[in-house]
Amino acid sequence: MTRPHWVFADQLGPHFTDPSEHGPAEHAEIVLIEARSVLRRRRFHRAKAHLVLSALRHRAAELGDRARYVQADTYRQGLRAAVGRRRVTVRHPTSRAALGLVERLPQVEVLAPRGFLVDHADFRRWADGRGERRLLLEDFYRAVRRQEHLLLDGGEPAGGRWNLDHENREPPPRGAAALPVEPPWWPEEDDIDAEVRADLDRWEKAGEVSFVGRDGPRRFAATRAEAEQALEHFVTARLPHFGRWEDAMLHDDPWMAHSLLSVPLNLGLLDPGECVRRAERAYRDGAAPLNSVEGLVRQIAGWREYVWQLYWYLGEEYRGRNALGHHAPLPDWFAELDAGAVGARCLARTLAEVRDLGWVHHVPRLMVLGNWALQHGWDPRAVTDWFHRCFVDGYDWVMLPNVVGMSQYADGGLITTKPYAAGGAYLHRMGDFCGPCRYRPTERTGERACPFTTGYWAFVHRHRDRLAANHRTARATAGLARLTGLPELLATEHSRGQDPP
């Protein structure tokens, strides 16, 4: 008798259900479980809850009679209702909690992971061979490029260089409210979305669940067909402009030229291989410049793959890393996405976008939200949980290395060479927030002092011994001795404490 195959809500693409070696049979029943306990466990962003339920229900509708869709309180109850005591298969889940659950269920056989390019065993061999060297992205990225034969000409990188980051750091066009780029492709909501929204309204009104943020309209793909349209539109209309402004920010343009593909990728609707190969084809056809294509390949085949592998390689103890000894709690205004309580224009706008969209691109994530948390010494574990809950593309495997390692430097530099702390000058150079802001990026003290500038120097002072020993941050600590008004600066920063500026 053919065994049913269970898919989680982030395993919704055909590569998770199509028959293959050691996979489900061609006509296997597909089990999908909507477990209410997941929404009760954390205060997720409302748009994220909507997106995940919409994608899960859309997948069940696509599968038709082949689907066994169950709404239950827990996964255990849902599986029992779906298949009784029958044995089932499931692809390796994306979180340790889910993996622990399926491994404890004797009727479940766990199959190899899907949705990533590199095998766990291959990464372990690469990482174990590093010795005392850091597990740096650049080395791993080149190995993946070679393995997948991506952007190679005769075994060497296309264009003669592996890294084109220096071409992808242009500030936004002066005076532009938005990039001169075609807008992203948007899906159209349907009856399933209306049903999900009504259910969430009902559950929230009954006090069964609680959310942060706002819901609607749905901005991200919830089906395979929508994901394919989003990918094709990005490659043809937006990828040519992506690279040069990859690190730029604009107050009135949350999307810039970014792909937004992290959302359907992390739902399992797209496979990373198809994304990077479609982008490479655009380069080979002369439809997109190399710097844009290399930037996207680096994001997907490099950083995304790297983060996935680090999550499993570094172990659960990585979650508790706190090399800087940061223990301050998240203030209520941040936890509740209360952008109106914030004075700094860049922080207020970024927090409003999280509230309204459940998404901002990687630069405001790192250099506004993460930078602020780092400067103020917030507990990295709490910051990680916040990013997990509040972003539509946030999952445990995504946020743990991204926040603990890159954003908060809580691992002491295991995966990055320096903390990503910066003052107002960086935000002024890469964005358009500062002009109308009541604070000045060049002022360190006084009523108009930029809180990112005062926060940066207070951070450097607080961790000066550690930073002085790092060649990439030694100049900053040396600058403390030449900094006029340091006592006043520290008093200004301390007086603000954990309150918004």
Disulfide bonds with the S-S distance in Angstrom:
none
